Amino acid sequence: MSLQYLLATEFKLSPAVIYLNHAAVAPWPQRTVDAVKNFAIENGCQGARDYPNWNTVESRLRERLKTLIHVRSSDEIALLKNTSEALSVVAHGLQWNIGDTVVISDQEFPSN
């Protein structure tokens, strides 16, 4: 499968749109659109009836990610909404003391 075919299949942007990715909000791949749409339809029709199945899907994802990123346990993986939320979770998990210094790059993404 060629990269051009994959891009055309996964990103169905209007021909009138020229998208320049800047690592912020981006168009979703088609598989994400489909998954979110299917989840919304299921939830709208059945509510949380299949909640245990949702947990099973999440567990499967964590196991696949464990292998992908080479961690010992899927418990080491946090699934969060975005980078800003993840950085906030980490920052709130540290024990800060008066006088602590935070050193960051001057090239950091603005919302971080």
N, C-alpha and C positions, 0 to 999 in steps of 0.2 A: 504494500500500500504506500503510495507516494505521499510525501509531506503536503504537497499542494492539495491532493484529494482529501487528506485528513483535515486540513485547515478548512477547506470548503464545506466538508461534512459537519464538522464540529462547531464552526463559527459562521452562522448564517446572517451576517451583517447585511444590511441594506446596501446596495451598490452606491447609494448616495453618501454612505458613511466611510470616512477614512479614519481609522482608529489608530492612534499612537499610544501604545501602552506606556504608562508612566508609574506602574506599580501601585496604583491606588484602586479605584473602582474600575472593573473591567467587564466586558461581555462574558457571559457564562458559556462554556462549551455546551453543545446540544445535549450531551448525556446528562449534564447537571440539570438543565432545563427539564428534561424528561423525568428525572428522578424526583425533583421538587414538585413537579406537576402531579405525578403519580401519588406521591405522599400526601399532597394536599387533597386530592380526590378521595383517597382512602380515609383520611382523617375526617373530611367533610361528610362522608357517608357512614362511617363506622365509629367515629370518635376514637377514644383510646383503647378500644376493645383489643387491638392487636399490639398493645404496648410491649408485652413480653417478646414478641417477634422483633420489634424495633430494637430492643436491647440485644437480641441475638445478632442482628445485622451490625450493630455498633461493635459488638465483641469480635465478629469476623473481620471487620475493618481494622480494629486494633491489632489483631494477630497478623494481618497482612502488612500493616505498617511496621510492626515489630521486626519482621523479616527484612523489610525494605531498608530500615534505618539501623539495623543491627543493635537492638537493645535486648537486655536479658528478659524483661517482662513487659507484657502489654500494659501493666499497671503504671509503667513509666511514661505512658503516652496520654497527653491531655488533648481532647478535641475541643477547640474553641472557635469563636466566630471569626476572628481576624488577628493580625499581628498586634494591634494596639491592645486588645483584650488580653492576649497572652503575655505581653510585657507588663501589663498591670497586675496580672496574677503573680508573676515572678517578683515584681517590686513589692507587692504586699506580703509576699512570703518571706522576705528578708527582714532580719531584725536590725532596724535602723537606730542609730544612736546620734545624739547631738554632736555635731562637728564632722559627721561622715561626709565624704566628698564623692560626688558622682562624676565620672569622667566619660564623656561621649564624643563621638566624632562630629566634626562640623559638617559632615556630609549626610547626617541622619535624615530620614524621611520626616517631614514636618509634624505629622500626627503622633509620632513616637516621642 
